Amino acid sequence: MRLSIVEAFTEFRSQKHPVKVYKKSIVRKGNLASFLLRERLVLRLVVVCRSSKDIGQIGFAADETGSFEHNGVAFAYLICPCNHENALVLRKVFSFTRPRTIGLDPAVGMGDRTGLATPGHIRVAQTLGVLPVLAQQSIREMERTQRTPMEVLDDVSWAVFQEGYRGGYGADADHLKTAEDASRAFEAGFTMYTIDPSDHVVNSADTYGLRGLRQEFEKLPWNELECRSKDFLQFYLGRKLAVKVNGEDWDPKFTKETLLRAAVKYSAAIAHTAKLYRRLKALFGGRKFDIEMSVDETEAPTSLLEHYFIVSELRRLDVRITGLALRFVGRFEKAIDYVGDLELFERSFRGHVAIARSCGPYKLSIHSGSDKFSIYPIVGKLASDIYHLKTAGTSYLEALRIVARHDPSLFRAIVKCASGCFDKDRKSYQVSTNTSLVPNPDEVKDKDLEAAFLNENNGRQLLHIAYGSILTARTACGEWLFRDRIRHILTENEEEHYETVAEHIQRHVKGIQVPSNCG
């Protein structure tokens, strides 16, 4: 039987120790065959060719070179580490491993905090035809997991190559707050930038009296807003715009008080967004990129009038967004379903969709979108063509399922560590966790660990918000306390991990797709 060049190499390599070749990754280009291989649980890139001259021209840096014979034919090979240097070459040689802009197409963000879940995300994209944003990490998440933008994008590029995925994906540098953060993401190669100006939102403006509003209004950064306060008032007061909301014409007409309140609350945030947007435009030098503004972490829900004000100001300042993340009514807590009145959410969301359609085009982005199964049909019914759903932490919880199944003692140790870090970790999250309802892991049988901690709200939130503490905990000697052991388990059981993640994320996407499919 005549073997292919890849089969011949696998047979040769397996004489030393067992190896696993990722068949989906095989790419033949001229006389070269490139593919991923795992040996001793380490992922490696292999390039095989009949000519040693050709093999050296592709550009990958190898830590092993050699040759072998098969049926009297000589072959040369390179074995290369899957590191940053080679990821740069990978994205240059194989364009499908590079992220791209996604524009106004509906999309699902699938953040990967371990760097090992992306193949599961890709399988959802392939099965359900959704456009994925695979490299989606906020600066806060990167700091808590001690990863860099380059590491996040590199992990995704290798996963895309491993799965042989050609459908295209976005890379979202999420919740950027500074020009320095934006520059780091640009240097890494991200294509989408979510600007988070929440530090500049004046939440207390909702409580100011008219006199206080006037005083604060005059202090706004008018140079950055590119107008004078007098001209600003003339621009908005008396303007009319007919918007269809809930089947009726809605005129977002400002009174002086409502205009001052919106301006005092959001204008500094809008000016900051414009500043970072122009920084990115200068970096990209005419090339396209996706931009989103996020105000989802404000204290009060964004009103329809505030939504209109934000997009009107962005348009006046020539900031062309592809997405806007609002603070919707109800509670979007981590790791659990939506908390709130679904009828009120639908009514409010319908209004926001109407404004987006009238004042756009741009997408409505749903942050903390993991596990919000009760609202997905509403989103699908009203905004199936203009939504961007963001998920991240839920895939980390699915990874912990694999740990619970294969190393219950490690899982128990993780729960105990999460409990000890809870008060510290919860400060930046909106959660309603009742730790008194979280059982003692030592009193839970192995077979019941998933049900007790991953199928129940309090346990889910506890483990979700502790991800940074768990993934960066070290022993007194400086070694990783959990990180390497988690990665080892996920790698040893990678197909189970991928399918578990894929099954869970599919529930999210199907929840949105069902209404549109049903007409």
N, C-alpha and C positions, 0 to 999 in steps of 0.2 A: 504494500500500500504506500502510495506516495504522500508524504506529509507536507503540509504547508510550512513556510519558513518559521512561523510562530510555533507550530506544533513541534517542529524539529528542535527549536531552542528549548521548549518546555521539557521535552524528553531528555535533552542533554543536561539541563539544569537540575532536573529532578533526581539525577543520579547522586547528587550531593545531599539534598534534603528536600522535603516536600515544598512545593510552590503552588501558588494560586494565580492563574492568569485571568485578568478581567477581559473576557472576550468582547464585550461591548466597546472597550477602549481601543481595539485594534484599528489602526489607520495605516493604510498602505499608500505610499507616496513615491512613485517611481520605483527604484530598487530598494527602498527603505520600508521597513515595517516598524511602527512605534506602538507601544502598548504599556499598560500598567501591570505590575506583578507584585504580589505580596509574598514575602518569605520571612519567616521568623516574626511574623506580625508587623513587619515594616513594609510600607508602600514604596515601590521603586519604579522608575521609568526605564524601560528597555527599548533600545533601538538596535535592530538587526539588519544586516545587509550583506550581500555577497562581496562588496568592494569596500575595503578599509578606507580608500580614498573618499568615497561618497559619504561614508558614515561620519567622517570628521567634519563635514561641511554644514551639518544641520545646526550646530551651535550649542548643544547641551553640554554641560560640564559633568563629566563622569568620574565616579570614584572607583570604577572597575572597568577594565577593557579586556577583551580576549577574543578567541576564535574557537570554532569547533567544526567538525566535519559531519556531514550527513549524506549517506549514499555516494561518497566520493566527492562531494561538493564542499568547498570551504566557505564558511560564513564568519563575518566579523560582528562583534556586538559591543555595545556600551550599556552599562548599568549606572543609572544616575539617581541621586537623591532628589526627592520631591521637595526641594527647598525654594526660597524666594528667587535665587538666581535663575534656576531652571524654570520657575513659573513665568518669569518675564519672557524667556525664550518660547515657552509653550504658547503664551498668548500671541506672540509674534508669528509663530509658525502655523498654529492652528487657530484661525480667526474665531471659530465657534466657541472657544474658551474665553473670549473677551466679553465683558459686559457691554450692553448697548443702551441707548436711550429707549424709553418705552412710551413717551409722549402721552397722548390722551387715551390710550387703550386701557380698559379695566385690567387690574392686576392684583396679585396677592403676594404680599411680602412674607417671606418664610425665613426668619432669622434663625441662625444656627450657633448656639452659644458654646457647644463642645467642639465645633469644627468637623463633626463626623456625621451629621444628620442630613446633609444636603442631598445625597443620593435618594433618600426617601422623599424629599421635596420634589426632586426632578421627576420621580415616578408619578407623582400627583399631576404635575404639569403635562406629562405625556399622556396620561390616562384621560384627563378631563379637559385638555386643551386650553388651560388657563395660562396666561403670561406670568411667569414667576419673577419676583425680585429675590434672588437667592442670597446675595450678599447684603443683608440688611442688619446693621448693627448701629446702635447709638454710641456716642462717645462715652456716655455713662456706662453702658454695657461693656465696652472695650476696657475701660478703666477697671471695672469690677472683675473682669475675667483676665486682666493683664495680657490682653492681645492688642495688636496694632492694626490700623486699617489695612496695611499690606498683608498681614497674616490672615485676616478675614477674607480678603479677596483671593489670596493664593489658595486657601483651603477650598474655596468654591471652584476655582479654575481646575484644580486637580479632580474634584468630584464630577464636574461637567465632562472632563476628558474620560474619567473612569466609566461614566454611564453612556458615553458616546452621544450626548445630548446636543442636538443641532437646532433646537427651537428658539434660542435666544433668551437672554435673561438680563435683568437690571441689577444695579449695585447701588444701594441706598445708604448714604452716610446720614444716619438718622439723628434727629435732635441736636443739630449743630448750634452752638451758641457763640462761637468766636471765629474771627477771621483765621486764626491759627489752626483751629480744628478743620475749617473748610480747606485750607491749604494742604494739610496732611492727607485729607481724603482725596484731594485732587492728585497729589503726587502718587498716591497708591493706585489711582485709575478708576475711581468711582464715577458713575454716570448720573446719579441722582443725589440731590442735596436737600434735606429737610431742615429748614431753618427754624429753630425754636427760640423766639424772642420773649419767652414767658417771663424772664427776669425783668423785662422792661414794661410789662403790663401792669397798670396801676389798678389792682382789684378794688382798693378802697374808694375809687371814684364812684362806685355804686352808692356810697353813703354820703357823699358831699352834698352840701346845699348849694344853691345857685351862686352865692358869693364865693364860696371856696372853689367852685368850678371855674369861675371867671379868672380868679387869681392863678390857678394852676394852668389854665388854657394859655395865658400870656407867657408862661415859662416854657412852653413846648419848644423843641428844637427846630425853629422855623427855617433856619438855613438848610438843615438836612431835609426838611419837608418841602423845600423849594417854593415857598410862597410866604406871603405876609398874613398875619392873623385876620386882618380886615378882608383880604381877598378870599381867604378860606371860608369865612362866613358867607360872603356873597355867592361863592361857588355852590354851596349846599342849600342855603335857606331859600325856599321857594321852588327848588328843583322838583320835577315830577318824573317818575318812571313807572310805567304800568308793568307789573309783574303778576303772573297768574299763580296764585297760591290757593290750594284747595278748591280749584275751579272758579275762583273769583279774582277780579282785578285787585291788586294790592299796591298802594302807592307809598313807597318808603319815604314819606315826607317828614323832614326833621323840624322839630321846634328848636328854638335856641337852646333850651335846656338839654334836650336829648342829644343834640349835636355836640354841645360842650362836653357832656358826659362821655359820649363815645370817643371824642377826640382825646380827652384827658386820659381815658382808660387805655386806648390802643395806639395813639399816634407815635409815641416813642418806640413802641414795638415795631410799628410799620416802618419807621425811619431806620431802625436797626436791620430789619429784613432787607430793605432797599440797599443798605450799605454792603451787606454780605453778598447780595445778588450781583452788585456791580463788581465786587471783588472777584466773584466767580466768572463773570463775563470777561474780565481782563485776563484771567488765567486761561480760559478756553480759547480766547482769541478768535471768535467767530464760529467755533465748532459748537454743536448742539449739546445741551445737557438738560436734565429734568430738574425742576425746582418746586419745592412744596413749602408752604408756610404752615406752622403748627401753633395753634393757640388752645390745644386740647387740655393743657394742664392748668388752666385758669380756675379760679374758685367757683365761679357761677357759670351756668350754661350760656352759650353765645346766643343772643336774641337774633331774630331775623333782621332787625334794623342794624345791629352791630355787624352781622355777616355782610350786609350790603355795604356798610361803611368801610369795612376792611378791604373788600375787593375793589370798591370804587377808588379808594386811596392808592392801592397798589397799581391800578390801571392809570391813575393820574401821574404816578411816579414812573410809569413805563416799566413796571416789574411784571414780567410775563410768567405767571405761575402755571404749572401743570396740575397742581393739587393743593387743596386746603384742608387742614385738619381742624375741625371745630370742637368745642366742648359741648357735646350733645346733652340733652336732658337725661336724667337717670345717672346711675353709677356704673362705670366701666372698670370694675375692680380686676385685679390680676387673677388669672387662673380659673375664674368661675363665670357663670352665665351673667347676662345683663340683670341688673337690679333696678327695677322701676316699673312704671306703668307703661305697658306696651302700646296702648291706644294713644297715650300722650306722646310717646316716642314717635309713633307713625305720623301723627299729625304735625309734630314739629319737624321731623325729618322731611316730610313732604314739602314743607315750606322752604327748607334749605335746598332741596333738590331744585325747586322752582327758581330760586335765585341763581343757583349755579348754572342752570340752563339759560337763563335770561342774561346773565352778566358774564358768562364764560366765553369760550369753553375752558373748563378745568374740572378736575375730579374731586369728589368728596372723599377724604381719607379717614378711615376709621382706625384710630390708634387703640392700643390695648384691646385689639379685636379678637384675641384668642378666646375660644370657648363661649362666645356670645351667640349660642345657637338659636335663642329665641328671637333675635332681631334679624338674622340672616334672610329669612323669607321677605321681611319688609324691605331690606336693602335691595334684594333681587327684584322685587316687584316695582320699586320706585326708581332705582338707580343702577340697573344691571349694566348700563353702558358707561357709567361715570363713577365707578367706585374704585377705591384702592383699600384693600383690607390688609392690616398689618398684624402679623403673629410672630412670636419669637419664643417666649418662655414656655409655651405649651409643648414644644418639641423637646425642650430640656426635661420636662416632666416625663415624657414618653421614654426618654433615655433612662431615667431612673427606674422605670418599669423593668427594663432589662436587668438592671442591677439587682432589683428586688427578687427577680426570678432566679438569678444565677449566683448571687452572693448575698444572702439575707443578712449576714452579720455586718457586711459593709454598709448595706442599706440602713440598718439600725443605727450604726455609728453616724451616718449622714443625718438622720432624723435628729439625733441627740445634739449634734453640732448646730443644726439649723435652729433648734429650740434655744440654744444658748446665745445665738446671734440675732434672735428675732427682734428684740427691742431696738437694736442698732440698725438693722437692715430695713425695718418697716418705715423709717422716717421719710423716705422719698417716695413712698407708695400709698395709694388709696386702697386700703384693705379693711375688712371687718372681721379679721380672724379672731376667734375665741380660743386661745391656747388651752383653756381648761377642758375643752372638748377633744383635744388631740391626745390619743392614748399613749401610754408608756410603751415604746417599741419592744421592750423586753417582755411585755405581757401579751404580745400579738404573735400568733403562730406564723410560721413562714408562709403558708399558703394564703394567709389573710392580709399580708402586708400591703399589697396593691389596693385592696378594697378599703383598708383602714386609712391609708395616707394619700392615695392617688385618685381614688374615686369619691372622696369626701372633701367638701369645700375647705374646711379648716386645715386639714393636712396638705391639700394642694397649695393653698396660699403660703403656708409655712415654708414648704420646700421651694416654691417658686421664687419668693423674694430673697431666699438665702443663697441663690446660685453663685454669687460672687464670693461669698465667704467660703462656700464648699469648694469651689474650683481653685481657690488661691490659698487655702489653708496649708500650712507647712508644719513639719515636725520641728523639734528643738534643733535638729541638725540641718535644717533648711530644706529637707526633701518634701515633695508634695505629699500631703496627708491623704488626699482622696483622688486628686486629678489623674495620676497615672493609672491607678487601679480602676477608675471608671473607664478610662480610655481603653485599657486592656480588655475589660469585659465587653465593651461595645465592639471592639475589633474582633474578638473571638466569636462573637455572635452577631456579626454585622448584618447578615441577611434578615435575621429576626428583628434587629433594630430598625433597618430601613423599612420593612413592611409594617412594623408597629407605628412608626412615625407617619408613613404614607396613609395608613388606614385612618388615623386620627385627623390629619389635615384634609383628607378627602371629605370628611363630614362637614368641615367648614365650607369648602368650595361647593359641594352639592347643595348645602343649605341655601346658598345664594343663587345657584343656577336653576333650581327646581321651578321657581315661579315663572321665569322667562321661558323655560322649556315647556311649561304647561299652558303657555299662552296668556 
